[in-house]
Amino acid sequence: MKCRFIDTGHKDAYTNMAIDESILNFCKKPTLRVYQWTAPSISVGYNQNVGKEINFDNCKKHKVPIVRRITGGKAVLHDKEVTYSFILPENLLEMPRDILKSYKVIAQALVLAFETIGIKAIIQKQPQKLATPICFNSSNWYELTVNNKKISGSAQRRLKGKILQHGPLLIDFDYEKNAMLFPSDNAKELAEGLKKRITSIKRELGIDVSYNEMVSAIKHGFQKNFKFDFFEDELTNEEKKLADTLKKEKYSTDTWNLKT
Amino acid sequence: MKYIGKIPEELKYTKEHEWVKIESAHGVIGITDYAQHALTDIVFVELPQVGKKAGQFKPLCVVESVKSVSDIFAPVSGDVVEVNDNLSNNPEHVNQDPYGIGWIAKIKVFDESEVKNLMNAEEYKKYLEGLEH
């Protein structure tokens, strides 16, 4: 099975989300995309209330853009990470229509990616029930943990028989910065709580892993798990055009990002 | 083993797993038992606005489960005349009773002949059994 591999490098938050939606819109074959964020940015779930679940004043003060995703789930501060997005028709590879099973099969690819860089990640089989607006503060079905701390979480959108799943793999995690950007009575306590529940590659291995190393690990994980024959590709002209429109008319607007 | 769920005889079905019950030129719309099970726990239903014009098989509204966001498509064209406001506070009704208190919207049907593009219960059951996985 052939799979497109697209590395779009650093992009701003609005462009990143616009590209994912555009690929989903035109998807006829599987695409694995990897990317980073030009500046620390928060993405919120499709249905999250930004006013209640984000420290909006601190985001403004520190010029942290907020972008709403078309996928579900909770808020994420995208900072020192590599983000993957995997877009495919759901009937491919006998990919289960069952949402949890599709998470599981993608989680297996991510486990192999972490294994490549020397980390043994575990697939979380049961969700931890913790009411929190922060994605990484709780682990859901088929998300990845190391020593009971979350290291990667994902969110999904289904559209007319097509799947978009995306999520970050944490290279490093700034607990204090995260605690400051989300509502709390005591940011220090929140940061301490996050330390107990979230880890990163740097924390586990004690070294900085480069973007390129992460990208090749992700590619390797998907290749091994799905038996893909990857070919390097770029966005098509129609994908670029739609992404430009989506960025302008949707992802960079308060109407979309701050909707309640 | 694959979950098929309940498939009431009197309803019509889409390939995207919506159902519609047509009565006196109006259609009540929801998602099937199979769909609610596949979606997992539903946490949010973004209801369509009353007055919205829905096209057959065009996006009608959005549901979010704990793990995914999915579009719901209109089984037939029409004007939305009523929505199930209870779902705003009780989205889990869609899981609990997808053909009853979990209904989503009621539309005034433009063209009843569009029903021929839908599946009956037996056809939908065969369709589900024929799906991969």
HADDOCK unambig.tbl for C-alpha pairs under 7 A between the chains (distance, minus, plus):
assign (segid A and resid 71 and name CA) (segid B and resid 68 and name CA) 6.45 0.50 0.50
assign (segid A and resid 71 and name CA) (segid B and resid 69 and name CA) 5.62 0.50 0.50
assign (segid A and resid 72 and name CA) (segid B and resid 64 and name CA) 6.47 0.50 0.50
assign (segid A and resid 72 and name CA) (segid B and resid 67 and name CA) 6.50 0.50 0.50
assign (segid A and resid 72 and name CA) (segid B and resid 68 and name CA) 5.31 0.50 0.50
assign (segid A and resid 72 and name CA) (segid B and resid 69 and name CA) 5.37 0.50 0.50
assign (segid A and resid 73 and name CA) (segid B and resid 66 and name CA) 6.83 0.50 0.50
assign (segid A and resid 73 and name CA) (segid B and resid 67 and name CA) 6.75 0.50 0.50
assign (segid A and resid 91 and name CA) (segid B and resid 132 and name CA) 6.78 0.50 0.50
assign (segid A and resid 94 and name CA) (segid B and resid 132 and name CA) 6.06 0.50 0.50
assign (segid A and resid 94 and name CA) (segid B and resid 133 and name CA) 5.88 0.50 0.50
assign (segid A and resid 96 and name CA) (segid B and resid 133 and name CA) 5.70 0.50 0.50
assign (segid A and resid 98 and name CA) (segid B and resid 38 and name CA) 4.88 0.50 0.50
assign (segid A and resid 99 and name CA) (segid B and resid 38 and name CA) 6.07 0.50 0.50
assign (segid A and resid 99 and name CA) (segid B and resid 39 and name CA) 6.19 0.50 0.50
assign (segid A and resid 155 and name CA) (segid B and resid 67 and name CA) 6.50 0.50 0.50
assign (segid A and resid 155 and name CA) (segid B and resid 68 and name CA) 6.53 0.50 0.50
assign (segid A and resid 156 and name CA) (segid B and resid 67 and name CA) 6.50 0.50 0.50
assign (segid A and resid 156 and name CA) (segid B and resid 68 and name CA) 4.70 0.50 0.50
assign (segid A and resid 156 and name CA) (segid B and resid 69 and name CA) 6.45 0.50 0.50
assign (segid A and resid 157 and name CA) (segid B and resid 68 and name CA) 5.33 0.50 0.50
assign (segid A and resid 157 and name CA) (segid B and resid 69 and name CA) 4.74 0.50 0.50
assign (segid A and resid 157 and name CA) (segid B and resid 70 and name CA) 5.95 0.50 0.50
assign (segid A and resid 158 and name CA) (segid B and resid 69 and name CA) 6.22 0.50 0.50
assign (segid A and resid 158 and name CA) (segid B and resid 70 and name CA) 4.92 0.50 0.50
assign (segid A and resid 159 and name CA) (segid B and resid 70 and name CA) 6.27 0.50 0.50
assign (segid A and resid 159 and name CA) (segid B and resid 71 and name CA) 6.24 0.50 0.50
